[in-house]
Amino acid sequence: MRRLLTAIGLISIAGVLPSGASGASEGTVHKVIGKSVQDRAITTWRQGDQRAEFRVLVVGSIHGDERQGMRVVSRIRQDLAGRSGPRAIGVWTIRTANPDGTVAGTRRNARRVDLNRNFPYRWDASLNGGYNSGPRPASEPETRAIMRLSGRVGFDLAVWYHQPWGRTLVPCNRDRRWALLYVRLSGLSAGGSCDRGYYPGSAISWQHHRFGTTAFVIEFGPGFQPRPMIARHAQAVIRLARRMHQS
């Protein structure tokens, strides 16, 4: 899959290896991947093995009023700072894909679009209110920034944090076993059922459909989460990536 994406130009090697990099070196690469409606930067931190065979994306927030996942991202960054991380695994983190909504404390972006309904796969023009899908697929600059990054890197695993349902959303498809492993590693249950259908225009449905990425959602409960829980989730991401890469 990765060789095919590279051949057709959807993965840029230049976007994977920083200038001057050679071999599996330590360090953090910061990159602005796009701007929000109100011109705020959307920034990734790339950590781990510079020659990563397995590539992970972790997004702390796509809804501006669901912020606890941002703490998981901060903890992952702290844990990987100054280290190469697991061998052959690269980790890209984004604190928020919706900086305008984060500043305003609102679910949607500055144009009142739910970014998690704005991705092209199964986009639904009829959605409105809190789930407003926008005037057209990928109409929002924040959505397009994530799409460009996904196409350039070709993620094997993508974990997106939300609130406030308090459970891991386990897909019913082939990604189910990995989401269930995350459940065991993090301690956040699946609520006794699997997620039978991706939401229209969601980030994970687009990533899974477009690139075959194993992508799923973690829903923290409402409010502020205990620090040990945040640490467990940060560790669960890395442990899951290691197990997936070894499989």
C-alpha positions as CSV (number, residue, x, y, z in Angstrom):
1,M,0.0,0.0,0.0
2,R,2.7,2.5,1.0
3,R,4.7,1.8,-2.2
4,L,1.6,2.4,-4.3
5,L,0.8,5.7,-2.6
6,T,4.4,6.8,-3.0
7,A,4.3,5.9,-6.7
8,I,1.2,8.0,-7.3
9,G,2.5,10.9,-5.4
10,L,0.3,10.8,-2.3
11,I,3.2,10.2,0.0
12,S,6.1,12.6,-0.3
13,I,9.3,11.2,1.1
14,A,10.4,14.8,1.6
15,G,7.5,15.2,3.9
16,V,8.5,12.2,5.9
17,L,12.3,12.8,6.3
18,P,13.4,16.2,7.5
19,S,16.2,17.9,5.5
20,G,19.6,16.3,6.4
21,A,18.1,13.3,8.2
22,S,19.8,10.0,7.8
23,G,19.0,6.9,9.7
24,A,16.9,6.5,12.8
25,S,17.7,9.7,14.7
26,E,16.1,11.3,17.8
27,G,14.5,14.7,18.0
28,T,11.2,16.4,17.2
29,V,10.2,18.1,13.9
30,H,7.5,20.8,14.2
31,K,5.6,21.7,11.1
32,V,2.7,24.0,10.3
33,I,0.4,21.9,8.0
34,G,-2.3,24.6,7.5
35,K,-4.2,27.5,8.9
36,S,-7.7,27.8,10.3
37,V,-10.4,30.1,9.1
38,Q,-9.1,32.8,11.4
39,D,-5.5,32.2,10.3
40,R,-4.4,30.2,13.4
41,A,-1.7,27.6,12.7
42,I,-2.4,23.9,12.8
43,T,0.8,22.3,13.8
44,T,2.2,18.8,13.9
45,W,5.0,17.4,16.0
46,R,6.8,14.5,14.4
47,Q,8.7,12.3,16.9
48,G,10.1,8.8,16.9
49,D,12.1,6.9,14.3
50,Q,13.0,9.1,11.4
51,R,12.8,6.1,9.0
52,A,9.5,4.9,10.3
53,E,8.0,1.9,8.8
54,F,4.8,2.3,10.9
55,R,3.2,5.8,11.1
56,V,0.8,7.0,13.7
57,L,-1.4,10.1,13.9
58,V,-2.9,11.3,17.2
59,V,-5.3,14.2,17.2
60,G,-6.3,15.6,20.6
61,S,-9.3,17.6,19.5
62,I,-11.4,18.3,16.4
63,H,-14.3,19.8,18.4
64,G,-13.2,22.9,20.2
65,D,-15.1,22.1,23.4
66,E,-13.7,18.6,23.8
67,R,-10.2,19.3,25.1
68,Q,-9.1,16.4,27.2
69,G,-7.4,14.6,24.3
70,M,-5.1,17.6,24.0
71,R,-3.7,16.5,27.3
72,V,-3.0,13.1,25.9
73,V,-1.1,14.7,23.0
74,S,0.9,16.8,25.4
75,R,1.8,13.7,27.5
76,I,2.8,11.7,24.4
77,R,5.1,14.6,23.3
78,Q,6.6,14.7,26.8
79,D,7.1,10.9,26.9
80,L,8.9,10.9,23.5
81,A,10.9,14.1,24.0
82,G,14.6,13.6,23.3
83,R,14.0,9.9,22.5
84,S,13.8,7.9,19.3
85,G,10.8,6.1,20.7
86,P,9.8,2.6,19.6
87,R,12.0,1.2,16.8
88,A,10.6,1.8,13.2
89,I,7.6,3.8,14.5
90,G,7.0,7.5,13.8
91,V,4.4,9.5,15.8
92,W,2.7,12.6,14.4
93,T,0.6,14.6,17.0
94,I,-1.8,17.5,16.6
95,R,-3.1,19.1,19.7
96,T,-6.2,20.5,17.9
97,A,-7.4,20.4,14.4
98,N,-9.8,23.2,15.2
99,P,-7.8,26.0,16.8
100,D,-10.6,28.6,16.3
101,G,-13.2,26.4,18.0
102,T,-10.7,25.6,20.8
103,V,-10.1,29.3,21.5
104,A,-13.9,30.0,21.4
105,G,-14.8,26.9,23.4
106,T,-17.2,25.8,20.6
107,R,-17.7,22.4,18.9
108,R,-17.6,23.9,15.4
109,N,-15.1,26.1,13.6
110,A,-15.3,29.8,13.0
111,R,-17.7,29.3,10.1
112,R,-19.9,27.1,12.3
113,V,-19.0,23.9,10.5
114,D,-18.6,20.6,12.3
115,L,-15.2,19.6,10.9
116,N,-15.9,16.0,11.8
117,R,-18.8,16.0,9.2
118,N,-16.8,17.9,6.5
119,F,-14.6,15.2,5.1
120,P,-15.5,13.9,1.6
121,Y,-16.3,10.2,2.3
122,R,-20.1,9.9,2.7
123,W,-20.5,13.6,3.1
124,D,-24.1,14.5,3.9
125,A,-25.4,18.0,2.8
126,S,-28.5,17.6,4.9
127,L,-26.7,17.9,8.2
128,N,-27.2,21.1,10.1
129,G,-27.2,22.6,13.6
130,G,-24.4,21.3,15.7
131,Y,-23.5,18.8,13.0
132,N,-23.5,21.3,10.1
133,S,-21.4,19.6,7.4
134,G,-20.5,22.7,5.5
135,P,-21.4,24.0,2.0
136,R,-19.5,21.2,0.2
137,P,-17.1,18.4,1.1
138,A,-13.7,19.6,2.4
139,S,-14.9,23.2,2.3
140,E,-12.9,24.1,5.4
141,P,-9.2,24.9,5.5
142,E,-8.8,22.8,8.7
143,T,-10.2,19.7,6.9
144,R,-8.0,20.2,3.9
145,A,-4.9,20.5,6.2
146,I,-5.6,17.1,7.7
147,M,-6.3,15.6,4.3
148,R,-2.9,16.9,2.9
149,L,-1.0,15.5,5.9
150,S,-2.8,12.1,5.6
151,G,-2.0,11.9,1.9
152,R,1.6,12.9,2.4
153,V,2.4,10.6,5.2
154,G,0.1,7.6,4.7
155,F,-0.8,6.7,8.3
156,D,-1.1,3.1,9.5
157,L,-2.9,4.1,12.7
158,A,-5.0,7.2,13.6
159,V,-6.4,7.8,17.0
160,W,-8.8,10.7,17.5
161,Y,-10.0,12.0,20.9
162,H,-13.5,13.3,21.7
163,Q,-15.8,13.8,24.6
164,P,-18.2,13.1,26.4
165,W,-19.5,9.5,25.9
166,G,-16.9,7.9,28.1
167,R,-16.1,4.9,26.0
168,T,-13.9,3.6,23.2
169,L,-15.8,3.5,19.9
170,V,-14.9,0.0,18.5
171,P,-15.5,-0.4,14.8
172,C,-17.3,-3.5,13.6
173,N,-14.9,-3.9,10.7
174,R,-11.4,-5.5,10.6
175,D,-10.1,-2.7,12.8
176,R,-12.1,-4.1,15.7
177,R,-9.3,-6.2,17.2
178,W,-7.0,-3.2,17.4
179,A,-9.6,-1.0,19.1
180,L,-10.3,-3.8,21.6
181,L,-6.6,-4.0,22.3
182,Y,-6.6,-0.2,23.0
183,V,-9.5,-0.9,25.4
184,R,-7.4,-3.4,27.3
185,L,-4.3,-1.1,27.3
186,S,-6.2,2.1,28.3
187,G,-8.9,0.7,30.6
188,L,-11.6,2.7,28.8
189,S,-14.4,0.2,27.9
190,A,-16.2,-0.2,24.6
191,G,-19.6,-0.1,26.2
192,G,-20.5,-3.6,25.2
193,S,-21.1,-3.0,21.5
194,C,-19.2,-2.1,18.3
195,D,-19.7,0.9,16.1
196,R,-21.6,-0.4,13.1
197,G,-21.3,2.6,10.9
198,Y,-18.9,5.5,10.5
199,Y,-20.5,8.9,10.8
200,P,-21.0,10.7,7.4
201,G,-18.1,13.0,6.6
202,S,-16.0,12.0,9.6
203,A,-12.3,12.1,9.7
204,I,-11.8,8.4,10.6
205,S,-14.2,7.2,7.9
206,W,-12.4,9.2,5.2
207,Q,-8.9,8.0,6.4
208,H,-10.1,4.4,6.5
209,H,-11.8,4.5,3.1
210,R,-9.1,6.5,1.3
211,F,-5.9,4.9,2.7
212,G,-7.0,1.8,4.6
213,T,-5.8,3.5,7.9
214,T,-6.8,1.8,11.1
215,A,-8.7,4.7,12.6
216,F,-11.0,5.0,15.6
217,V,-12.3,7.4,18.2
218,I,-11.7,7.5,21.9
219,E,-14.5,9.3,23.8
220,F,-13.5,10.6,27.3
221,G,-16.2,11.3,29.8
222,P,-17.4,14.8,30.5
223,G,-15.2,17.3,32.3
224,F,-11.6,17.1,33.5
225,Q,-10.0,13.7,33.5
226,P,-7.6,12.4,36.2
227,R,-3.9,12.7,35.4
228,P,-3.2,8.9,35.7
229,M,-5.9,8.3,33.1
230,I,-4.3,10.7,30.7
231,A,-1.0,9.0,31.2
232,R,-2.5,5.5,30.6
233,H,-4.0,6.7,27.3
234,A,-0.7,8.2,26.1
235,Q,1.1,4.9,26.9
236,A,-1.7,2.9,25.3
237,V,-1.2,4.6,21.9
238,I,2.5,3.8,21.8
239,R,2.0,0.2,23.1
240,L,-0.8,-0.3,20.5
241,A,1.5,1.0,17.7
242,R,4.2,-1.4,18.8
243,R,1.9,-4.4,18.8
244,M,0.4,-3.5,15.4
245,H,3.9,-3.0,13.9
246,Q,5.0,-6.4,15.2
247,S,2.0,-8.2,13.9
